[in-house]
Amino acid sequence: MITFKSVGHFFAKVYQDVVAELPKVEATKTTVEAVTAVVDPVAVPVEDAAYAVLGEVSAALTAGGTAAEAKLADAGLDVNVINTVKSVLASIPQFVALAKKL
């Protein structure tokens, strides 16, 4: 059974898993949104917002480094989320641009 410590932890795990398949995800965005819309139409904007926020966090961490990381943590962002985003950024440097397009 998978458990999540917070909503932020949930999105961090999803983010980590999605990045592994990012090229496929980007190519099938409309299909994924169509499935989400069938399951719960209200979830599509939430899904888009979650990925947009993760893209923005990625951009902030890329541009601001340690200072941005400290500010995000001070603002209450889960440290697990920050570490997950940093890990993904280290493995896929072009992720910021891709995340903003999703």
Number of C-alpha atoms within 10 A of each C-alpha: 2 4 7 11 9 12 11 18 19 16 18 22 17 12 21 17 12 14 21 13 10 18 11 11 15 16 11 12 12 11 11 13 17 14 13 16 14 11 11 10 13 11 14 18 12 11 14 13 13 16 18 16 14 22 22 16 21 23 20 17 22 18 11 13 12 11 12 16 20 16 14 17 15 11 9 9 16 17 16 17 23 21 13 17 25 19 12 19 18 12 12 14 13 11 19 20 13 15 20 15 11 15
